Amino acid sequence: MNISNQTYKELAIPYFKEVFEDIDKIMSAHHLPYYLIGVSAIALELLKKGIKPNRGTKDIDFAIMVSTIHQYEEISKTLTNEGYNKVKAPWTFYSEKYNVAIDILPFGEIE
């Protein structure tokens, strides 16, 4: 299968690139390591191998290394300032601009 003329956006999640760039900017500003996890990470690896993923997901999951709840609250504040609103579900933010939910799952000392 030739997917060279397709983008990840067309294959799974609209605005994936834009959301990923936002998260990268925010986490870099906070000097925090983060990882793409979940179905999106698997789909991206499949695409790298030239395989079209057969199922998508409605959200994008990131794991972030945070030490304290204060650090997590600061990230939450920055996400909100960037247009990602906190929703009822724990760790979940929603972007109306991109019509996508992201899960920001802390790990590290905060556990």
Helices and strands as residue ranges (DSSP letters): H 8-11, H 16-29, E 34-37, H 39-48, E 59-65, H 69-81, E 84-86, E 92-95, E 100-107
